[in-house]
Amino acid sequence: NEILMHFRQKRKSMQDISISDPIDIDKDGNSITLMDIVQDDENILDSIDLSIQSQKLYHFIEQNLEPREQKILTYRYGLYNVRPLPQREVAKKLDISRSYVSRIEKKALEKLKDYFNETTAYNRY
C-alpha cells in the first residue's frame, strides 16, 4: 500500500511545475520561465501610493473646490472617467470664455498644490 501511495503521489505531482522551471524557449534560444511571463514590472507600493493620493485628491476636490472649479478640473483632466477636453471645449460646454476657464483652472490647481504641499509637509513629521 505504501508503495502504491508513493507512486500515486508521484503521478499527481508530475504535472506540477515550479514558477522558475523553464516552460519554453524564446527566439534567441533562451529559456522562458513562468515567472518571466507573469512578472509585473510595476511596483505594488507605487500602485498603493498612487491609489491613496488619488483618493485624497478626489476627497479634496469634492470638499474644498467650488462647483465650477470641480467641473472645469473634471473636464480638463478627465476625472471621474470623463474624457479630457481642451479649454475651448470646456468653455463652450460651460458657456464661458476660454480665458475664464484658464483663470478658474489655474486657481483650482493652486488650491490643490497648496493642499498637497501642506499634507506632504505634515506627513514628514
Secondary structure, DSSP 8 states (H G I E B T S, - for coil): -HHHHHHHHHHHHTT---TTSEEEE-TTS-EEEHHHHH---S-HHHHHHHHHHHHHHHHHHHHHS-HHHHHHHHHHHTGGG-----HHHHHHHHTS-HHHHHHHHHHHHHHHHHHHHHHHHHHH-
